[in-house]
Amino acid sequence: MSDDQTRQHDDCMERFIELANTMKNEGLPVNLVSWALMTASGIYATYSVTGNQGGLNPSGVDKIADAYRSNLLNIQELRKQQAAANDAGEGSSD
């Protein structure tokens, strides 16, 4: 991704998280909001590949599921790194 696309990606992601937090703050359970976002993402991922016509064949489902898995693994690795950096910072004398 180019720097511009990365910035656009991050901006879109932050907007989705802001909307999810708004729904949570309105009293919806976090797990319900999460599942709804995942469902919406799946619908939109299908649309991004097939348009408004048809659906994904099994290999297309596998490709999108693999992309979700890869992204989720990357997110977890980043969270571990952030937690480690926070733990290391707690021991400093700043």
TORGU-935966 format. One line per 8 residues: number of its first residue (from 1); their letters; for each residue y, z, x negated of N, C-alpha, C, CB. Coordinates in steps of 0.001 Angstrom, whole numbers, plus 524288, in hexadecimal, padded with zeros to 5 digits. Atoms other than C-alpha are relative to their C-alpha. Glycine has a CB too. Example, Ala and Ser with C-alpha at 12.3 -4.5 7.8 and 13.67 -1.06 7.14 Angstrom:
<sites>
1	AS	7FB5A:80000:7FC86:7EE6C:81E78:7CFF4:804B0:80000:7FC7C:8001B:804DE:803E0 ~ 7FB5A:7FFC4:80334:7FBDC:81BE4:7CA9A:80442:802DA:80302:801CE:7FA79:7FE62 $
</sites>
This chain:
<sites>
1	MSDDQTRQ	7FB6C:80000:7FCBF:80000:80000:80000:804DD:80000:7FC8B:7FFF8:804B9:803B8 ~ 7FB0D:7FFF4:802D4:80DB1:7FD26:7FB6C:802CA:80538:800FD:80383:7FB4D:801B2 ~ 7FCFC:7FB2A:7FF49:81775:80841:7F9F8:80266:80034:80573:80454:80072:7FBD3 ~ 7FDA4:80039:7FACC:81E1F:803B6:8067E:7FBEF:8011E:80439:80286:7FAA0:800EE ~ 80427:7FF01:7FC33:8113D:80398:80DF3:7FE40:805AF:7FFCE:7FB55:7FC61:7FF02 ~ 80180:7FA7E:80081:80DCA:81105:808A3:80400:8036E:802C8:7FF88:80198:7FA29 ~ 7FBDF:7FD09:7FD61:81ADF:8164B:80D54:7FF97:7FF5B:805ED:8056F:7FE39:7FE11 ~ 80096:800F0:7FA68:81903:80FE8:81AAE:7FB35:802DC:80221:7FF94:7FA1C:8011B $
9	HDDCMERF	804C9:7FD3F:7FE78:80B25:81560:81B5F:8011D:805CB:80098:7FB9A:7FF1D:7FBF5 ~ 7FED3:7FA63:7FFDD:80FF2:8230D:8182C:80398:8015D:8048C:80280:801BA:7FAD9 ~ 7FC75:7FF10:7FB9B:81AFC:8220D:82228:7FD0A:7FFDF:80532:8046C:7FBEB:80009 ~ 8031E:80058:7FB2F:81187:81DAD:82CD8:7FC75:804B9:8008E:7FCB9:7FAF8:8000D ~ 80381:7FB82:7FFE5:807E5:8285B:82948:802FA:804EA:801A0:7FD68:800CB:7FA9E ~ 7FCDE:7FB6A:7FEB0:81295:832A9:829FD:8019D:7FFEF:805BB:804D6:80047:7FC83 ~ 7FE9F:8005D:7FA73:816B1:82D9D:83768:7FB5C:8017D:80372:801DE:7FA6F:80159 ~ 804A4:7FE90:7FCFB:808BB:82EC8:83C6E:7FF0E:805E1:7FFC8:7FB2F:7FD10:7FDF8 $
17	IELANTMK	800BF:7FA5C:8008C:807A5:83C9D:83710:80424:802EE:80320:80035:801A1:7FA31 ~ 7FBD8:7FD8B:7FCEE:814C3:8401E:83D29:7FEB0:7FFD4:805D6:8054A:7FD45:7FEF7 ~ 80187:80072:7FA7F:80FFD:83B07:84A59:7FB7B:803B3:80139:7FE75:7FA50:80151 ~ 8046F:7FC79:7FF33:80333:84282:848E8:801E0:805AC:8003F:7FBEC:7FF53:7FB95 ~ 7FDEF:7FAAC:7FFF3:80AB2:84EF7:845C6:80321:80116:804F8:8036D:800EE:7FB31 ~ 7FD34:7FF61:7FB0B:8135E:84CC2:851A4:7FC23:80119:80463:80344:7FB12:80142 ~ 80404:7FF27:7FBF7:8073C:84BBF:85A34:7FDA4:80575:7FF86:7FBA7:7FBD4:7FF94 ~ 80219:7FAB9:800EA:801B0:85817:853FA:803D2:80416:801E2:7FEC9:800DB:7FA2D $
25	NEGLPVNL	7FBFA:7FC3E:7FE71:80E8D:85F25:85636:800D2:8001B:805E6:8051E:7FEBA:7FD4D ~ 7FFCE:8001F:7FA49:80DE2:85B01:8647B:7FB64:802E4:8026A:80018:7FA5E:801F1 ~ 80458:7FCDB:7FE19:8016B:862FA:86577:7FAB3:7FD59:7FFFD:80126:801B5:8054B ~ 80514:80296:80049:7F6D0:858DE:86360:7FCF0:8021C:7FB59:800A7:7FA00:7FF92 ~ 80321:7FE1D:80461:7EB81:85D92:85AEB:8000A:7FC19:7FB6F:7FA5C:80107:801CB ~ 7FFCF:80347:804B4:7EBEB:8587F:84CED:7FB58:7FC4C:7FFCE:80020:8036B:7FB0E ~ 80490:8036F:8004B:7DDFF:8534C:84DC8:80063:7FB89:803F2:7FAFD:80321:800F0 ~ 7FF4A:80423:7FC24:7E161:84B9F:85A2B:803D4:7FBEB:7FDFA:801EE:80246:80537 $
33	VSWALMTA	7FC1D:80396:80231:7ED60:845B5:853B0:7FD85:7FCC4:7FBA0:804D5:8030F:7FDEC ~ 80292:802B4:8044C:7E549:84250:847AE:7FC50:7FBC2:801FD:7FD03:803E4:7FC9F ~ 803B3:803D5:7FDE1:7DAA8:83B8D:84F93:802D5:7FB8A:802BE:7FC37:802A5:803CD ~ 7FCFC:80417:7FD61:7E4BF:8343B:857B1:8026D:7FC45:7FC06:80449:8026F:80372 ~ 7FDD4:8034D:80423:7EB65:82F61:84B4B:7FBC9:7FC92:7FD90:80298:8035E:7FBC8 ~ 8043B:8030F:8023F:7DE4D:82B24:845D2:7FE5F:7FB98:803B1:7FB51:80386:7FEC3 ~ 80157:80407:7FC33:7DB21:823E2:85262:80422:7FBB6:8000D:7FF69:80263:80578 ~ 7FBC4:803D9:80019:7E86D:81D53:85263:7FFBF:7FCB4:7FB09:80557:802BD:80067 $
41	SGIYATYS	80076:802D1:804EE:7E68B:819B6:84427:7FB8C:7FC11:80029:7FF2F:803CF:7FB83 ~ 8046A:80398:7FF86:7D94E:813BE:84719:8014E:7FB56:8036B:7FB4A:802D2:80231 ~ 7FE5E:8044A:7FC93:7DF02:80BCD:85238:803AE:7FC5B:7FD15:802AC:80220:804FD ~ 7FC3B:80338:802CB:7EA26:80733:849A2:7FD7F:7FD2C:7FB63:80489:80357:7FE1E ~ 802D3:80299:8044A:7E11D:80440:83E2E:7FD02:7FB4E:80219:7FC33:803DC:7FD3F ~ 802BF:80466:7FD92:7D8F1:7FBCF:84742:803DB:7FBA6:80145:7FD1A:801C5:80503 ~ 7FBF1:803D4:7FEBC:7E549:7F516:84C14:801E7:7FD2C:7FB19:8049B:802AF:802BF ~ 7FDFA:80268:804CE:7E9D4:7F2B5:83E0F:7FC4F:7FBD8:7FDE1:800EE:8042A:7FBD5 $
49	VTGNQGGL	803E2:803C7:801DB:7DD41:7EB3A:83B64:7FF01:7FBBA:80405:7FAE2:802C4:7FEAF ~ 801B1:803BF:7FC06:7DA31:7E4AA:8485D:80444:7FE5A:803CB:7FB97:80241:80304 ~ 7FBF3:8011A:7FC27:7E71A:7E463:84FB8:7FE7F:8026D:80531:800DE:7FA11:8009A ~ 80118:7FDED:7FACF:7E6A8:7E6C6:85E46:7FAEF:7FDE5:8024D:80476:7FEC6:8039F ~ 804C9:80267:7FE10:7DA4C:7DEDE:85FC8:7FB4C:80223:7FD0B:80045:7FA03:7FF7D ~ 804E9:7FE8E:80278:7CC9E:7E3C1:85D2B:80028:80538:7FD43:7FE76:7FBEF:7FC39 ~ 80092:7FB2A:802E6:7C839:7EE96:85466:7FD62:7FEEF:7FAD2:7FCE4:80404:80322 ~ 80262:8006F:8052D:7C227:7F12A:84746:7FA1D:7FF48:80079:8013F:804DB:7FCAE $
57	NPSGVDKI	805B3:8002A:80061:7B470:7ED3C:843D6:7FE4F:80497:7FC9F:7FE04:7FAA5:7FDAB ~ 801B7:7FB61:802FA:7ABF5:7F796:83D3C:801EF:80029:7FA58:7FA26:8003D:7FFFF ~ 7FE28:7FFE6:8056F:7AFFB:7F35F:82F83:805D5:80151:7FFC9:7FEF5:7FAAF:7FD4F ~ 7FA7A:7FE9B:7FFC4:7BE57:7F47C:83376:800C2:805CE:800E9:802B7:7FCEF:80443 ~ 7FFD3:7FA57:7FF17:7BBFD:8022E:838B3:7FECE:802D6:7FAE7:7FC0F:801A7:8045B ~ 80166:7FD8B:80501:7B56F:805A4:82BD2:8047B:7FFBB:7FC1C:7FB26:7FD63:7FDAD ~ 7FBAA:80096:803AE:7C0E8:80056:823ED:80469:803D0:80143:8020F:7FA60:80013 ~ 7FBCB:7FC65:7FE83:7CAD5:80839:82BAB:7FE43:8059F:7FF2F:801A5:7FF22:805C1 $
65	ADAYRSNL	801FA:7FAAD:800D3:7C23B:8146A:82B67:7FFFD:80150:7FA2B:7FA6A:80098:8024E ~ 7FFE3:7FF22:805A8:7C0E4:812D8:81C9E:80595:800EC:7FE0F:7FD93:7FB51:7FD20 ~ 7FA85:7FF4A:80184:7CFB7:8119B:81B68:801E2:80572:80196:8037D:7FBBD:80288 ~ 7FE99:7FAB9:7FE51:7D198:81E13:8236F:7FD9A:8040F:7FC53:7FE2D:800F8:805AF ~ 802B8:7FC4B:8036F:7C780:82524:81B1D:802A5:80049:7FAA6:7FA35:7FE6C:7FF5E ~ 7FD76:80031:80522:7CDD1:820BA:80E6F:80551:802AE:80032:8009B:7FA4D:7FE25 ~ 7FADC:7FD99:7FF74:7DB41:824C5:81342:7FF81:805EA:8009D:802ED:7FDA8:804B0 ~ 800CB:7FA69:7FF37:7D63D:831FD:817CD:7FE5E:802B2:7FAEB:7FBE1:800ED:8043C $
73	LNIQELRK	80187:7FDC9:80514:7CFB8:8346E:80AA4:804AE:80062:7FC56:7FBAE:7FCAC:7FD76 ~ 7FB45:7FFD9:80340:7DC83:830F9:803B8:80396:8046F:801AA:802EF:7FAC6:8004E ~ 7FCB3:7FBCA:7FDFD:7E3FF:83A53:80C7E:7FDE4:8054A:7FE45:80058:7FFC0:80602 ~ 8024B:7FAFC:8017E:7DA6E:8455B:80999:800B3:80108:7FA33:7FA36:80027:8016A ~ 7FF35:7FF57:805A2:7DB72:842FC:7FB00:805AA:80193:7FEE6:7FE99:7FAE4:7FD05 ~ 7FA7A:7FE93:800B5:7EA54:84374:7FBD1:800FE:8059F:801AD:8038C:7FC48:8031E ~ 7FF4D:7FA98:7FE28:7E9AA:85020:803A4:7FDD1:803E3:7FC0D:7FD52:800C8:8055A ~ 8023F:7FC97:80407:7E0C3:85632:7F954:803B4:80067:7FB55:7FA98:7FDEF:7FE37 $
81	QQAAANDA	7FC59:7FFF6:80465:7EA4C:85229:7EEA9:804DE:8032C:8014C:80187:7FA68:7FE82 ~ 7FB6C:7FCFF:7FE65:7F5BB:857C9:7F65B:7FECB:805D5:80013:801E4:7FE36:80565 ~ 80181:7FA80:7FFD2:7EE6C:8648A:7F893:7FF88:80231:7FA79:7FACE:800B0:802FC ~ 80088:7FE3D:8056B:7EB1D:8656B:7EA20:8055B:800A6:7FD70:7FCA8:7FC1E:7FCD9 ~ 7FAC8:7FF9A:80236:7F93E:862DA:7E66A:802DB:804C8:8023B:80322:7FAF6:80117 ~ 7FD96:7FB62:7FDA7:7FDC8:86D49:7F013:7FDC2:804FF:7FDB8:7FF42:7FFF6:805EA ~ 80280:7FB61:80251:7F3E0:876FD:7EAB6:801F6:800E1:7FA7C:7FA07:7FF6A:7FFFD ~ 7FE1B:7FF89:80561:7F85E:87428:7DCD1:805A6:801E0:7FFF9:7FF86:7FABB:7FD18 $
89	GEGSSD	7FA96:7FE6C:7FFB7:80683:875F4:7E0F8:800C2:805A6:80187:802C8:7FCA5:803B9 ~ 7FF9B:7FA90:7FE63:803F0:8834E:7E6EC:7FFA2:803B9:7FB67:7FBCC:80141:803EA ~ 800A7:7FCA6:8048B:80052:888AB:7D9AC:80488:7FFA5:7FC30:7FB08:7FEA8:7FD3F ~ 7FBA9:80089:803B5:80CEC:88446:7D336:803F0:80451:800DF:802A6:7FA9F:80088 ~ 7FC27:7FBC8:7FFB3:81824:88D89:7D08B:8054D:7FDFF:801C5:80086:802B2:7FABB ~ 7FAFA:80238:7FE25:822B6:884BD:7D692:80233:802DF:80490:7FF5D:7FA61:80177 $
</sites>
